[in-house]
Amino acid sequence: MSAIKNVGEKITAIRQQKSITVDDLAERCGFTTEMMTRIEENETIPSLGHLIKVARSLGVRLGTFLDDMDQLGPVVTRNGDMRRGTSFSNKNSTARLNLDFFPLASDKSGRHMEPFIVEINPSTESDFVQSSHEGEEFIFVLSGAIEIKYGKSIYLLSEGDSIYYDSVVDHHVHAADESPAKILAVVYAPF
């Protein structure tokens, strides 16, 4: 079972545990009931911003949807032990299929940051749909080059470069050219 499916299943389980209907959760999040159902049934990959709205509406941390275990102490992820995790889309549910997320702390309970290694494959699209959400992001380029559209500005980052920004500003991360890139991304979403 993939982690993508686990997100929808976890939303459904938490919603049912709290005796909240799909209609009520959709209203709290500002979504249509159809959209909420599609997220729960894994027909739509939620954006990070949408997932944050769901977490807040259910009264849980963002990491709750990504947790595998309840490890209270440090979590070590060894080289070669990374497993593919959750993929996030933006408002266009197919727009971020070129991003593969590998979580680095899904076993850590109570965390406030979400660290990922993200493999970014080149995209044939040039009209990227930006998204926004509460919180902050830090990105360090491990290999290749990426382009970040942030508001109306564009930032080109190469291996060894980093950027830290407020996630409430519309943004989009993608490969800068026709070559793949790999980044370390740390997302902080306030509870």
Secondary structure by P-SEA (a helix, b strand, c coil): ccaaaaaaaaaaaaaaaacccaaaaaaaacccaaaaaaaaaccccccaaaaaaaaaaacccccccccccccccbbbbccccccccbbbbcccccccccbbbbbcccccccccbbbbbbbbccccccbbbbbbbcbbbbbbbccbbbbbbcccbbbbbcccccccccccccccccccccbbbbbbbbbbbcc
